[in-house]
Amino acid sequence: MKMTVKVPHITYIDNLISILNQGCLWSDYKRIELDLVNQNIGYSHIKQRRLVRPVNLAAGGTIGQYVPFNFCPRSVMLFVIHKGHDDYRGGQERVLHLISDIDTNRLTNDDSFFTKYSCRFGLCLHH
């Protein structure tokens, strides 16, 4: 039996209304372009950096033009959210875990790419 790798994305639960109304989960870049209301649970300075960090594979652009999913079911950000940080202090209770898988991603998105490391290290390697 073939098993596919599950990949979660975390977001604030109130963002689900916009995601459903839009019919998809937009990247930060596209969400800003469309002026969509969003409750950020991540570090704002990292999100800003992703909006300008280039991607030299897949469709190119910047990291912020892609939706981040994690290979790890427990994102490091969950610990940060649990402890609280300057950009979000709402705790984990309102954090929604959206689950996809690699096969679905590849079948529905020709421009996706996967990395072995966090893109913050500048090591975006295509798989």
Legacy VTK file of the C-alpha trace (Angstrom):
# vtk DataFile Version 3.0
C-alpha trace
ASCII
DATASET POLYDATA
POINTS 127 float
0.000 0.000 0.000
1.393 3.373 -1.043
1.510 5.979 1.706
1.799 9.667 1.016
3.497 12.151 3.306
1.102 14.423 5.212
2.045 18.094 5.391
0.328 20.500 7.808
-0.122 24.254 7.587
-1.151 26.190 10.690
-3.329 29.290 10.729
-5.619 31.169 13.091
-9.098 29.606 13.122
-10.859 32.867 12.211
-8.865 32.868 8.936
-10.881 29.810 7.853
-13.835 31.976 6.744
-11.646 33.833 4.239
-9.956 30.606 3.095
-13.350 29.013 2.395
-14.735 32.157 0.720
-11.651 32.358 -1.515
-11.742 28.635 -2.270
-8.056 28.253 -1.500
-5.231 29.034 0.879
-3.391 32.025 -0.587
0.267 32.858 -0.030
1.053 35.900 2.114
1.995 37.815 -1.050
-1.333 37.105 -2.765
-3.332 37.676 0.435
-1.760 41.147 0.762
-2.331 41.849 -2.946
-6.031 40.934 -2.565
-6.265 42.974 0.673
-7.679 39.991 2.580
-8.123 40.321 6.341
-5.905 37.854 8.192
-4.916 37.181 11.801
-1.181 36.550 11.774
0.120 33.967 14.266
3.715 33.941 13.028
6.598 36.343 13.425
5.898 39.451 11.329
9.604 40.087 10.697
10.035 36.576 9.245
6.946 36.963 7.057
8.327 40.294 5.782
11.691 38.679 5.001
9.950 35.878 3.065
8.215 38.463 0.881
11.595 39.536 -0.553
13.752 36.383 -0.331
14.122 35.040 -3.905
13.308 31.518 -5.038
15.452 30.411 -7.967
13.477 27.292 -8.867
9.895 26.169 -9.477
8.094 29.298 -10.764
10.625 31.632 -9.128
9.418 34.719 -7.315
9.886 34.988 -3.566
9.281 32.604 -0.677
6.302 34.757 0.346
4.598 33.867 -2.945
4.310 30.243 -1.787
2.157 28.721 0.960
4.368 27.080 3.608
3.617 23.530 4.710
5.753 21.561 7.158
7.048 18.022 6.994
7.076 17.989 10.786
3.610 17.488 12.326
4.569 19.717 15.258
5.776 23.014 13.896
8.383 24.862 15.935
5.985 27.807 15.739
3.525 25.884 17.931
5.996 26.132 20.813
6.556 29.824 20.105
2.774 30.369 19.983
2.363 28.440 23.237
4.909 30.697 24.958
3.566 33.841 23.277
5.503 36.367 21.206
5.189 40.076 20.454
3.111 39.525 17.290
0.621 37.011 18.760
-0.335 36.101 22.317
-3.538 34.127 21.712
-2.204 30.666 22.572
-2.689 27.420 20.654
-6.408 26.918 21.337
-7.422 28.948 18.246
-4.740 27.518 15.943
-6.145 25.440 13.088
-4.100 22.636 11.526
-4.850 22.268 7.808
-3.547 18.934 6.503
-2.646 18.153 2.912
-0.307 15.593 1.409
2.547 15.584 -1.073
0.648 13.677 -3.780
-2.292 16.110 -3.736
0.118 19.033 -3.772
1.983 17.717 -6.798
-1.240 16.917 -8.687
-2.826 20.323 -8.078
0.156 22.680 -8.134
2.851 22.525 -10.805
4.822 25.332 -9.176
5.379 23.815 -5.742
8.777 22.975 -4.330
10.049 21.282 -1.196
13.089 21.971 0.930
15.280 19.952 3.241
15.824 22.985 5.449
13.996 26.088 6.525
14.053 28.680 3.756
15.273 31.198 6.302
18.725 29.646 5.873
18.626 30.387 2.150
18.849 26.679 1.355
15.725 26.223 -0.744
16.415 22.959 -2.535
13.937 21.631 -5.098
12.573 18.099 -4.722
LINES 1 128
127 0 1 2 3 4 5 6 7 8 9 10 11 12 13 14 15 16 17 18 19 20 21 22 23 24 25 26 27 28 29 30 31 32 33 34 35 36 37 38 39 40 41 42 43 44 45 46 47 48 49 50 51 52 53 54 55 56 57 58 59 60 61 62 63 64 65 66 67 68 69 70 71 72 73 74 75 76 77 78 79 80 81 82 83 84 85 86 87 88 89 90 91 92 93 94 95 96 97 98 99 100 101 102 103 104 105 106 107 108 109 110 111 112 113 114 115 116 117 118 119 120 121 122 123 124 125 126
